[in-house]
Amino acid sequence: MGRCRIRKEKEVDVVVELESGIIKKVIIGGDFFAFPEGRIDELQLRLVGAHVEDIRRITESVLKSCEIIGIDKSDLIEALEKASSND
């Protein structure tokens, strides 16, 4: 299981569980808000079963029309990729 915490203005905390490069579990939390509500939950669901190489594509797709307050979308992608490489 890999974990990455990034702290800038706000914090993003990501935990990723992998098996042979496939995401089995992902938890995204931190001091930020996403609108519309439920988009982070959707992202977590879409990432489960995906290969780690698809993290950026899936995240950008799910968050395309989403406003995130407190962190940059790039911070979230960075945390997901780092947590996936720590497994």
C-alpha positions as CSV (number, residue, x, y, z in Angstrom):
1,M,0.0,0.0,0.0
2,G,1.4,3.4,-1.0
3,R,0.6,6.7,0.6
4,C,1.4,10.3,-0.4
5,R,0.6,13.5,1.5
6,I,1.2,16.8,-0.2
7,R,1.0,20.0,1.8
8,K,1.0,23.4,0.1
9,E,-1.7,25.9,1.0
10,K,-3.9,22.9,1.8
11,E,-3.3,19.2,2.2
12,V,-4.1,16.3,-0.1
13,D,-3.7,12.8,1.3
14,V,-3.9,9.7,-0.9
15,V,-3.7,6.0,-0.1
16,V,-3.4,3.5,-3.0
17,E,-3.4,-0.3,-2.8
18,L,-2.0,-2.1,-5.9
19,E,-1.8,-5.6,-7.1
20,S,0.4,-6.2,-10.2
21,G,0.0,-2.6,-11.3
22,I,-3.8,-2.6,-10.9
23,I,-5.4,-0.3,-8.4
24,K,-7.4,-2.3,-5.9
25,K,-8.3,0.5,-3.5
26,V,-7.9,4.2,-3.4
27,I,-8.7,6.7,-0.7
28,I,-8.5,10.5,-1.4
29,G,-8.8,13.0,1.4
30,G,-7.5,16.3,2.6
31,D,-8.3,20.0,3.2
32,F,-10.0,20.7,-0.1
33,F,-13.4,20.8,-1.7
34,A,-14.6,19.6,-5.1
35,F,-17.7,20.9,-6.9
36,P,-19.9,19.3,-8.0
37,E,-20.1,17.2,-4.9
38,G,-19.4,13.6,-5.3
39,R,-16.7,14.0,-8.0
40,I,-13.9,12.7,-5.7
41,D,-16.0,9.7,-4.9
42,E,-16.6,9.1,-8.6
43,L,-12.8,9.4,-9.2
44,Q,-12.1,6.8,-6.5
45,L,-14.6,4.4,-8.1
46,R,-13.2,5.0,-11.6
47,L,-9.6,4.4,-10.5
48,V,-10.4,1.0,-8.9
49,G,-9.6,-1.7,-11.4
50,A,-7.5,0.7,-13.6
51,H,-3.8,0.3,-14.3
52,V,-1.5,2.8,-12.7
53,E,-0.5,4.1,-16.1
54,D,-4.1,5.4,-16.5
55,I,-4.2,7.5,-13.3
56,R,-3.5,10.8,-15.1
57,R,-6.0,10.2,-18.0
58,I,-8.8,9.0,-15.7
59,T,-8.2,11.8,-13.2
60,E,-8.2,14.5,-15.8
61,S,-11.3,13.1,-17.4
62,V,-13.3,12.9,-14.2
63,L,-12.2,16.3,-13.0
64,K,-12.5,18.1,-16.3
65,S,-15.6,20.1,-15.4
66,C,-14.9,20.1,-11.7
67,E,-13.8,23.0,-9.6
68,I,-11.4,22.2,-6.8
69,I,-10.8,24.7,-4.0
70,G,-7.7,24.4,-1.8
71,I,-5.4,22.4,-4.1
72,D,-4.6,22.3,-7.8
73,K,-5.7,19.3,-9.9
74,S,-2.0,18.7,-10.6
75,D,-1.4,18.3,-6.9
76,L,-4.0,15.5,-6.8
77,I,-2.5,13.8,-9.8
78,E,1.0,14.0,-8.3
79,A,-0.2,12.5,-5.0
80,L,-2.0,9.7,-6.8
81,E,1.1,8.9,-8.9
82,K,3.5,9.1,-6.0
83,A,1.3,6.9,-3.8
84,S,1.1,4.4,-6.6
85,S,4.8,4.2,-7.0
86,N,5.3,3.7,-3.2
87,D,3.4,0.4,-3.2
